[in-house]
Amino acid sequence: MTTVDFKSYEQLSPFEIKNDLIKLANASAKKAAHVMLNAGRGNPNWVATTPREAFFTFGHFAIADCRRSRDDFGAGLAGMPQPAGIAKRLDAWLAERPDAPGVEFIRNAVAYGVDALGFQADAFVFELADSIIGDNYPVPDRMLVHAEKVANKYLQFAMSGSRPLEGRYDLFAVEGGTAAICYLFRSLMANRLLKKGDTIAIGVPIFTPYVEIPGLEDYALKQIHVHALEEHRFQYSDEELKKLEDPAVKAFFVVNPGNPSSVSIDEPTMAKIVDLVKTKRPDLMLLTDDVYGTFVQGFKSLLGELPRNTIGVYSYSKYFGCTGWRLGIIALHEDNILDEQLAGLPEDELKALDARYGALTLEPRKLKMIDRFVADSRDVALNHTAGLSLPQQVMITFFSLAELMDVDKAYQRACMEICHNRARTLLKGLPLKVQPNPHFAAYYGTIDFEFWLREYAGEDMVTWLKANVHPLDLVYQLANDHSIVLLNGGGFDAPEWSVRVSFANLPDQVYEDIGVAIRAVARGYYDQFKASRGEA
């Protein structure tokens, strides 16, 4: 391998380092005449088929209904769907196409909306038809009426285990978790709930933007990191949680289950966080990104445990295999501390916010925080065209209904088995004996060389490693010598001598090869260590 100045790469995001690793791994694969394996990206290699089939079939119905009001066939022009009697027209249309993909799903979805959620059939079907055509702006701009109710019901399953979420949550449909993160940082700053120089706590290891964005000059936030270490099974210790007691800490940002640890907050740790907030920090804002929650049986989110304090972020991307659809949700309980803190701002700041939102309402001080998220997503002035595109909201509705109607949770079991099987296969290649963890989502895995070398080779080996090996050497060796791309754990504020492997995006059988390659790199370090001591 060409000598690399690792020092110059230390400031880069692991997702940028990945681009160089891919080039290196491709060149290595070409030279060795084998396949490059990129386990550095979390895009799943499966898709949810049933809701997609229904989506495309339903689109044909919507086009047919457009032609009822106007049909200039020669010009390829039609009218718009009409609400009166549209549910019966759908029934008749489906009856004529019993073998079309997704027909049963569509029929059951409408029945579920009517019977379980109390929808009026024509109103629900019309929302779906008009939205899948995409012939109108989003109204309401925050989220469509029926889509929001369906997504709320889905979040009951995804975020709260068997216990229902209490009260009502306002949802804002956004362009994936990516947009949610950007919108939230921007709006919290614009509304003076966070200010430059404020301190936020970040639960680490974590998805890198949560560490990188606060450091941008736009935000200039101070950070303290609350560590979840492997020796504690990736849970926050009492000592780490004590950092949240400091009143200077305005907010606590977490990804749960973690990225790259893929471990969710367990019950004892969750209870400690709940107690801390309720007894010592009732003013603490929480942001929880729970995209991987559906990969843990009985997962419980901070959103359900501390609803008044918590902003929830959820993305459909990973579970349903739809990263290209860009489907996400921001959730905020109708009774929340953000609205309270807004009302308590100094008068001069309230006047500044009156001016900011004055074009939207005659009473800007009554504008809820969730609606400020919406307005700020379009720089306020374009609030009238805010909102996620309507076809995307139909896809959110169909994905949510697919899970709600799957009473046996066959889809969830299949997703979990894919990930856990690949994790087991990797461990076979290493090999390592790891205690089972019911909170492990198995979407990613963190292989900590320091931790395991300490376990198997002792503290002297770890001391040598830190003195002689740059942490980025791990991922560069894997790319150059084995044509395997993994991400450096240090970029996620995980242990420096660790790597992140995705169990989502490669064929099952290759994970044993990845495990063998990781072991080979570790063996190489161990051999160098032994040689440095004059041992065979």
C-alpha positions as CSV (number, residue, x, y, z in Angstrom):
1,M,0.0,0.0,0.0
2,T,1.2,3.5,-0.8
3,T,2.2,5.4,2.3
4,V,-0.7,7.5,3.4
5,D,-0.4,10.7,5.5
6,F,-3.3,9.7,7.8
7,K,-2.9,13.0,9.8
8,S,-4.3,15.0,6.8
9,Y,-7.4,12.8,6.8
10,E,-8.3,13.1,10.5
11,Q,-10.6,16.1,10.0
12,L,-12.7,14.4,7.3
13,S,-16.0,12.8,7.9
14,P,-15.9,9.0,7.6
15,F,-18.4,9.3,4.7
16,E,-15.8,11.3,2.8
17,I,-12.9,9.0,3.7
18,K,-15.1,6.2,2.3
19,N,-14.7,7.6,-1.2
20,D,-10.9,7.1,-1.1
21,L,-11.4,3.7,0.4
22,I,-13.7,2.7,-2.4
23,K,-11.1,3.7,-5.0
24,L,-8.4,1.8,-3.2
25,A,-10.6,-1.3,-2.7
26,N,-11.7,-1.3,-6.4
27,A,-8.1,-1.1,-7.5
28,S,-7.2,-4.0,-5.1
29,A,-10.2,-6.1,-6.3
30,K,-9.2,-5.5,-10.0
31,K,-5.6,-6.5,-9.3
32,A,-6.6,-9.7,-7.4
33,A,-9.5,-10.5,-9.7
34,H,-12.1,-10.7,-6.9
35,V,-15.1,-8.6,-5.8
36,M,-14.9,-5.4,-3.9
37,L,-17.2,-5.5,-0.8
38,N,-18.5,-2.2,0.4
39,A,-20.0,-2.6,3.9
40,G,-19.5,1.1,4.6
41,R,-22.9,2.3,3.6
42,G,-26.1,1.6,5.5
43,N,-28.4,1.3,2.5
44,P,-30.3,-2.0,2.9
45,N,-30.4,-4.5,0.0
46,W,-34.0,-5.5,0.5
47,V,-37.3,-3.7,-0.2
48,A,-40.8,-4.0,1.1
49,T,-42.7,-5.2,-1.9
50,T,-46.4,-5.3,-0.9
51,P,-46.9,-1.5,-0.3
52,R,-45.0,-0.7,-3.4
53,E,-47.2,-3.0,-5.5
54,A,-50.2,-1.3,-4.1
55,F,-48.7,2.2,-4.7
56,F,-48.2,1.6,-8.4
57,T,-51.5,-0.2,-9.0
58,F,-53.4,2.6,-7.1
59,G,-51.7,5.1,-9.3
60,H,-53.4,3.5,-12.3
61,F,-56.8,3.9,-10.6
62,A,-56.1,7.5,-9.8
63,I,-55.3,8.2,-13.5
64,A,-58.5,6.5,-14.5
65,D,-60.5,8.6,-12.1
66,C,-58.9,11.8,-13.5
67,R,-60.2,10.8,-16.9
68,R,-63.8,10.8,-15.6
69,S,-63.9,14.6,-15.4
70,R,-62.0,15.4,-18.6
71,D,-60.2,13.2,-21.1
72,D,-58.4,14.7,-24.0
73,F,-56.9,11.5,-25.1
74,G,-55.2,12.8,-28.1
75,A,-53.3,15.5,-26.2
76,G,-52.6,13.2,-23.2
77,L,-54.5,15.5,-20.9
78,A,-57.0,14.6,-18.2
79,G,-58.9,16.3,-15.4
80,M,-58.5,15.7,-11.6
81,P,-60.0,13.1,-9.3
82,Q,-63.3,14.0,-7.8
83,P,-64.2,13.1,-4.2
84,A,-67.9,12.2,-4.4
85,G,-68.4,8.5,-4.7
86,I,-64.7,7.8,-5.2
87,A,-64.6,4.9,-2.7
88,K,-67.3,3.0,-4.6
89,R,-65.5,3.7,-7.9
90,L,-62.3,2.2,-6.4
91,D,-64.2,-0.9,-5.3
92,A,-65.6,-1.4,-8.8
93,W,-62.2,-0.8,-10.4
94,L,-60.5,-3.3,-8.1
95,A,-63.2,-5.9,-8.7
96,E,-62.4,-5.7,-12.5
97,R,-58.7,-6.4,-11.8
98,P,-58.6,-9.2,-9.1
99,D,-55.1,-10.4,-10.2
100,A,-53.4,-7.0,-10.3
101,P,-50.5,-6.6,-7.8
102,G,-51.5,-5.0,-4.6
103,V,-55.3,-5.2,-5.0
104,E,-55.9,-7.0,-1.8
105,F,-53.7,-4.6,0.1
106,I,-55.5,-1.6,-1.3
107,R,-58.9,-3.0,-0.4
108,N,-57.7,-3.9,3.1
109,A,-56.0,-0.5,3.6
110,V,-59.2,1.4,2.9
111,A,-61.1,-0.9,5.3
112,Y,-58.5,-0.4,8.0
113,G,-58.7,3.3,7.6
114,V,-62.5,3.2,7.9
115,D,-62.9,0.6,10.6
116,A,-59.8,1.1,12.8
117,L,-59.1,4.8,12.3
118,G,-62.7,6.1,11.8
119,F,-62.0,7.6,8.3
120,Q,-64.8,8.5,6.0
121,A,-64.2,6.3,2.9
122,D,-64.5,8.9,0.2
123,A,-62.3,11.4,2.1
124,F,-59.6,8.9,2.6
125,V,-59.6,7.5,-0.9
126,F,-59.7,11.0,-2.4
127,E,-56.7,12.0,-0.4
128,L,-54.8,9.0,-1.7
129,A,-55.9,9.5,-5.3
130,D,-55.4,13.3,-5.5
131,S,-52.0,12.9,-3.7
132,I,-50.6,10.1,-5.7
133,I,-51.3,12.2,-8.8
134,G,-49.5,15.1,-7.2
135,D,-51.8,17.7,-8.7
136,N,-52.0,20.0,-5.7
137,Y,-49.8,21.6,-3.1
138,P,-49.6,19.9,0.3
139,V,-52.6,21.0,2.4
140,P,-52.2,21.1,5.3
141,D,-48.5,21.9,4.7
142,R,-47.3,20.1,7.8
143,M,-48.8,16.8,6.7
144,L,-52.0,15.5,5.1
145,V,-54.9,14.8,7.5
146,H,-55.3,11.1,6.9
147,A,-51.6,10.5,6.3
148,E,-50.8,12.0,9.7
149,K,-53.3,9.9,11.5
150,V,-52.0,6.7,9.9
151,A,-48.3,7.6,10.6
152,N,-49.3,8.4,14.2
153,K,-50.7,4.9,14.5
154,Y,-47.6,3.5,13.0
155,L,-45.4,5.3,15.5
156,Q,-47.3,3.7,18.3
157,F,-45.9,0.4,17.0
158,A,-42.4,1.7,16.1
159,M,-41.6,3.8,19.1
160,S,-43.4,2.5,22.2
161,G,-43.3,-1.3,22.3
162,S,-46.6,-2.6,23.7
163,R,-47.5,0.6,25.6
164,P,-49.5,3.2,23.6
165,L,-48.0,6.6,23.2
166,E,-50.0,9.0,25.5
167,G,-51.7,12.1,24.2
168,R,-51.5,13.5,20.7
169,Y,-48.4,14.0,18.6
170,D,-48.2,16.6,15.8
171,L,-46.2,15.2,12.8
172,F,-44.3,17.0,10.1
173,A,-43.5,14.9,7.1
174,V,-40.0,15.7,5.7
175,E,-37.5,14.5,3.1
176,G,-36.0,11.7,5.2
177,G,-34.1,11.9,8.5
178,T,-31.5,14.1,6.7
179,A,-34.0,16.9,6.2
180,A,-35.3,16.5,9.8
181,I,-31.8,17.0,11.2
182,C,-31.2,20.1,9.1
183,Y,-34.6,21.6,9.8
184,L,-34.4,21.1,13.5
185,F,-31.0,22.6,14.0
186,R,-32.0,25.6,11.9
187,S,-35.3,26.2,13.6
188,L,-34.1,25.8,17.2
189,M,-31.5,28.4,16.5
190,A,-33.9,30.8,14.7
191,N,-36.4,30.6,17.6
192,R,-33.7,31.3,20.2
193,L,-34.2,28.0,22.0
194,L,-30.5,27.4,21.1
195,K,-28.1,30.2,20.7
196,K,-24.5,30.5,19.6
197,G,-22.2,29.5,22.5
198,D,-24.9,27.4,24.2
199,T,-23.9,23.9,25.3
200,I,-25.6,20.7,24.1
201,A,-24.9,17.1,25.1
202,I,-24.5,14.4,22.5
203,G,-24.8,10.7,23.2
204,V,-21.8,9.1,21.5
205,P,-20.9,7.2,19.4
206,I,-23.4,8.8,17.0
207,F,-24.2,9.4,13.4
208,T,-21.5,12.0,12.5
209,P,-23.7,15.0,11.4
210,Y,-24.9,15.4,15.0
211,V,-21.3,16.1,16.0
212,E,-20.4,18.0,12.8
213,I,-23.3,20.4,12.5
214,P,-23.1,22.1,15.9
215,G,-19.5,23.0,15.1
216,L,-20.4,25.0,11.9
217,E,-20.2,28.8,12.3
218,D,-23.9,29.0,11.6
219,Y,-24.5,27.3,15.0
220,A,-21.2,27.5,17.0
221,L,-22.6,25.3,19.8
222,K,-20.4,23.9,22.5
223,Q,-20.6,20.1,22.9
224,I,-20.2,17.7,25.8
225,H,-20.2,14.0,24.9
226,V,-22.1,11.4,26.9
227,H,-20.3,8.2,26.2
228,A,-21.8,4.7,25.9
229,L,-18.9,2.4,26.0
230,E,-18.6,-1.2,24.8
231,E,-17.5,-2.3,28.3
232,H,-20.9,-1.1,29.5
233,R,-22.6,-2.9,26.6
234,F,-23.0,0.5,24.9
235,Q,-25.2,2.0,27.7
236,Y,-24.7,5.3,29.4
237,S,-23.1,5.0,32.9
238,D,-24.3,6.9,35.9
239,E,-21.1,9.0,35.7
240,E,-21.8,10.0,32.1
241,L,-25.5,10.7,32.7
242,K,-24.5,13.0,35.5
243,K,-23.2,15.4,32.8
244,L,-26.9,16.2,32.0
245,E,-27.5,17.6,35.4
246,D,-25.6,20.7,34.5
247,P,-28.1,23.5,33.8
248,A,-25.8,24.9,31.2
249,V,-26.7,21.9,29.0
250,K,-29.6,23.0,26.9
251,A,-30.4,19.8,25.0
252,F,-29.4,16.2,24.7
253,F,-29.2,14.6,21.3
254,V,-29.2,10.8,20.9
255,V,-29.5,8.2,18.2
256,N,-31.4,5.2,19.5
257,P,-30.5,2.4,18.7
258,G,-27.1,3.9,18.2
259,N,-25.2,4.4,15.0
260,P,-22.6,2.7,14.8
261,S,-23.2,0.7,18.0
262,S,-26.7,-0.5,16.9
263,V,-27.6,-1.0,20.5
264,S,-30.8,0.6,22.0
265,I,-31.1,2.2,25.4
266,D,-32.0,-0.6,27.9
267,E,-34.7,-0.4,30.5
268,P,-32.5,0.5,33.5
269,T,-30.7,3.2,31.6
270,M,-33.9,4.6,30.2
271,A,-35.4,4.7,33.8
272,K,-32.3,6.7,34.9
273,I,-32.7,9.2,32.1
274,V,-36.5,9.6,32.8
275,D,-35.8,10.1,36.6
276,L,-33.0,12.7,35.9
277,V,-35.2,14.7,33.6
278,K,-38.3,14.6,35.8
279,T,-36.5,15.4,39.1
280,K,-33.5,17.5,38.1
281,R,-33.8,18.7,34.5
282,P,-37.4,19.2,33.5
283,D,-36.2,22.0,31.2
284,L,-33.9,19.8,29.2
285,M,-34.7,19.4,25.5
286,L,-34.3,16.0,24.1
287,L,-33.9,15.0,20.5
288,T,-34.1,11.3,19.7
289,D,-33.4,9.8,16.2
290,D,-35.0,6.4,16.2
291,V,-34.6,5.2,12.6
292,Y,-33.3,1.8,13.7
293,G,-35.9,1.2,16.5
294,T,-38.0,-1.2,14.4
295,F,-35.0,-3.6,14.4
296,V,-35.2,-4.2,18.2
297,Q,-38.1,-6.2,19.6
298,G,-40.2,-4.2,22.0
299,F,-38.2,-1.0,21.3
300,K,-39.1,2.0,23.5
301,S,-38.2,5.6,22.5
302,L,-37.6,8.6,24.7
303,L,-40.5,10.1,22.7
304,G,-42.9,7.9,24.6
305,E,-41.1,8.0,28.0
306,L,-40.6,11.7,28.1
307,P,-43.1,13.2,25.6
308,R,-43.1,16.8,26.9
309,N,-39.3,17.1,26.5
310,T,-38.7,15.2,23.3
311,I,-38.5,15.9,19.6
312,G,-38.7,12.7,17.7
313,V,-37.1,12.0,14.4
314,Y,-38.0,8.9,12.4
315,S,-37.0,7.8,8.9
316,Y,-38.7,5.0,6.9
317,S,-35.5,4.5,4.8
318,K,-33.9,1.6,6.5
319,Y,-36.8,-0.6,7.6
320,F,-38.7,-0.5,4.3
321,G,-35.6,-0.3,2.0
322,C,-36.6,3.1,0.6
323,T,-33.6,5.5,1.1
324,G,-34.3,6.9,-2.4
325,W,-37.9,7.9,-1.5
326,R,-36.7,10.3,1.2
327,L,-39.4,9.7,3.8
328,G,-39.1,11.0,7.3
329,I,-41.1,12.4,10.2
330,I,-40.6,15.0,12.9
331,A,-42.8,14.3,15.9
332,L,-43.7,16.7,18.7
333,H,-46.2,16.2,21.5
334,E,-49.0,18.7,21.6
335,D,-48.0,19.5,25.2
336,N,-44.2,20.2,25.1
337,I,-41.6,22.3,26.8
338,L,-40.5,24.0,23.5
339,D,-43.7,25.9,23.3
340,E,-43.3,26.8,27.0
341,Q,-39.8,28.0,26.5
342,L,-40.8,30.1,23.5
343,A,-43.4,31.9,25.6
344,G,-40.8,32.6,28.2
345,L,-38.3,34.3,26.0
346,P,-37.4,38.0,26.7
347,E,-39.6,40.6,25.2
348,D,-37.0,41.8,22.7
349,E,-36.6,38.3,21.4
350,L,-40.3,37.7,21.2
351,K,-40.6,40.9,19.1
352,A,-37.9,39.7,16.8
353,L,-39.8,36.5,16.3
354,D,-43.1,38.4,15.8
355,A,-41.4,40.1,12.9
356,R,-40.0,36.8,11.6
357,Y,-43.4,35.0,11.5
358,G,-45.7,38.1,11.2
359,A,-46.4,37.4,7.5
360,L,-48.0,34.1,8.4
361,T,-50.4,35.0,11.2
362,L,-51.8,38.0,13.0
363,E,-50.9,36.4,16.3
364,P,-47.3,35.0,15.7
365,R,-46.8,34.3,19.4
366,K,-49.5,31.6,19.2
367,L,-47.6,29.8,16.4
368,K,-46.7,26.4,17.7
369,M,-43.1,25.2,17.5
370,I,-44.1,22.3,15.2
371,D,-45.5,24.9,12.7
372,R,-42.3,27.0,13.0
373,F,-40.4,23.9,12.0
374,V,-42.5,23.9,8.8
375,A,-42.2,27.6,8.1
376,D,-38.4,27.6,8.8
377,S,-38.0,24.7,6.4
378,R,-38.9,27.1,3.6
379,D,-37.3,30.2,5.1
380,V,-40.7,31.4,6.3
381,A,-41.4,33.4,3.1
382,L,-42.2,30.2,1.2
383,N,-44.3,28.7,3.9
384,H,-47.3,28.6,1.5
385,T,-45.4,26.0,-0.6
386,A,-44.0,24.0,2.3
387,G,-44.6,20.3,2.9
388,L,-43.4,17.0,1.6
389,S,-44.5,16.1,-1.9
390,L,-47.9,14.3,-2.0
391,P,-46.8,11.1,-3.7
392,Q,-44.2,10.7,-1.0
393,Q,-46.9,11.1,1.7
394,V,-48.9,8.4,0.0
395,M,-45.9,6.1,0.2
396,I,-45.6,7.0,3.9
397,T,-49.2,6.0,4.3
398,F,-48.8,2.7,2.4
399,F,-45.6,1.7,4.3
400,S,-47.3,2.6,7.6
401,L,-50.4,0.6,6.7
402,A,-48.3,-2.4,5.6
403,E,-46.9,-2.7,9.1
404,L,-50.1,-1.9,10.9
405,M,-52.0,-4.6,9.0
406,D,-49.2,-7.2,9.5
407,V,-50.6,-8.5,12.8
408,D,-48.1,-11.4,12.8
409,K,-45.2,-9.0,12.2
410,A,-43.8,-11.4,9.5
411,Y,-42.0,-8.5,7.8
412,Q,-40.4,-7.3,11.0
413,R,-39.2,-10.8,11.8
414,A,-37.7,-11.2,8.3
415,C,-35.8,-7.9,8.5
416,M,-34.4,-8.8,12.0
417,E,-33.4,-12.2,10.8
418,I,-31.5,-10.8,7.8
419,C,-29.4,-8.6,10.0
420,H,-28.8,-11.0,12.9
421,N,-27.9,-13.8,10.5
422,R,-25.3,-11.6,8.9
423,A,-23.9,-10.6,12.3
424,R,-23.6,-14.2,13.3
425,T,-21.8,-15.0,10.0
426,L,-19.3,-12.2,10.6
427,L,-18.6,-13.5,14.1
428,K,-18.0,-16.9,12.7
429,G,-15.3,-15.4,10.5
430,L,-13.5,-13.5,13.2
431,P,-14.2,-15.6,15.3
432,L,-15.4,-13.9,18.5
433,K,-17.7,-15.0,21.3
434,V,-20.1,-12.2,22.1
435,Q,-22.8,-12.4,24.7
436,P,-26.3,-12.1,23.2
437,N,-27.9,-8.7,23.7
438,P,-31.6,-8.2,23.3
439,H,-31.0,-4.5,22.6
440,F,-28.8,-5.2,19.7
441,A,-30.5,-4.1,16.4
442,A,-27.7,-5.8,14.3
443,Y,-28.1,-3.2,11.6
444,Y,-24.5,-2.1,12.2
445,G,-21.6,-3.6,14.2
446,T,-18.7,-1.9,15.9
447,I,-15.5,-4.0,16.0
448,D,-13.2,-2.3,18.5
449,F,-9.7,-3.5,18.0
450,E,-8.5,-2.0,21.3
451,F,-11.3,-3.7,23.3
452,W,-10.7,-7.1,21.7
453,L,-6.9,-7.0,21.7
454,R,-7.0,-6.1,25.3
455,E,-9.3,-9.1,25.9
456,Y,-7.1,-11.6,24.0
457,A,-3.6,-10.2,24.0
458,G,-3.3,-7.9,27.0
459,E,-2.6,-4.3,27.9
460,D,0.9,-4.3,26.5
461,M,-0.5,-5.1,23.1
462,V,-2.9,-2.2,23.3
463,T,-0.1,0.2,24.4
464,W,2.0,-0.9,21.4
465,L,-1.0,-0.5,19.1
466,K,-1.6,3.1,20.2
467,A,2.0,4.0,19.9
468,N,2.6,2.4,16.5
469,V,-0.6,2.3,14.5
470,H,-2.7,5.2,13.3
471,P,-6.5,4.4,13.8
472,L,-7.2,5.0,10.1
473,D,-4.7,2.3,9.1
474,L,-7.4,-0.3,10.0
475,V,-9.8,0.8,7.2
476,Y,-7.0,1.4,4.7
477,Q,-5.5,-2.0,5.2
478,L,-8.9,-3.6,4.8
479,A,-9.4,-1.7,1.5
480,N,-5.9,-2.2,0.1
481,D,-5.3,-5.8,1.2
482,H,-8.8,-7.3,1.2
483,S,-10.9,-5.0,-1.1
484,I,-13.3,-4.4,1.8
485,V,-14.7,-1.0,2.7
486,L,-15.6,-0.3,6.3
487,L,-15.9,3.1,8.1
488,N,-13.6,4.3,10.8
489,G,-15.3,4.3,14.1
490,G,-13.5,7.4,15.4
491,G,-15.4,9.5,12.9
492,F,-18.6,8.6,14.9
493,D,-16.9,9.4,18.2
494,A,-16.7,5.7,18.7
495,P,-13.4,4.2,20.0
496,E,-10.5,5.4,17.7
497,W,-9.3,1.8,16.9
498,S,-12.7,0.6,15.8
499,V,-14.5,0.0,12.5
500,R,-18.2,0.1,11.6
501,V,-19.6,-2.6,9.5
502,S,-23.1,-2.5,7.9
503,F,-25.0,-5.7,8.1
504,A,-27.7,-4.3,5.8
505,N,-26.3,-4.0,2.3
506,L,-24.3,-7.1,1.2
507,P,-25.2,-10.7,0.5
508,D,-25.4,-12.9,3.6
509,Q,-22.5,-15.2,2.7
510,V,-19.8,-12.4,2.3
511,Y,-19.9,-11.4,6.0
512,E,-17.7,-14.4,6.9
513,D,-15.1,-13.1,4.5
514,I,-15.3,-9.7,6.1
515,G,-14.8,-11.3,9.5
516,V,-11.8,-13.3,8.2
517,A,-10.3,-10.1,6.8
518,I,-10.7,-8.1,10.1
519,R,-9.1,-11.0,11.9
520,A,-6.2,-11.0,9.4
521,V,-5.6,-7.3,10.0
522,A,-5.7,-7.8,13.8
523,R,-3.3,-10.8,13.5
524,G,-0.9,-8.6,11.5
525,Y,-0.8,-6.1,14.3
526,Y,-0.3,-8.8,16.8
527,D,2.6,-10.3,14.8
528,Q,4.3,-6.9,14.6
529,F,3.9,-6.5,18.3
530,K,5.5,-9.8,19.0
531,A,8.3,-9.1,16.6
532,S,8.9,-5.7,18.4
533,R,9.5,-7.7,21.6
534,G,11.8,-10.2,19.8
535,E,9.3,-13.0,20.1
536,A,8.5,-15.5,17.4
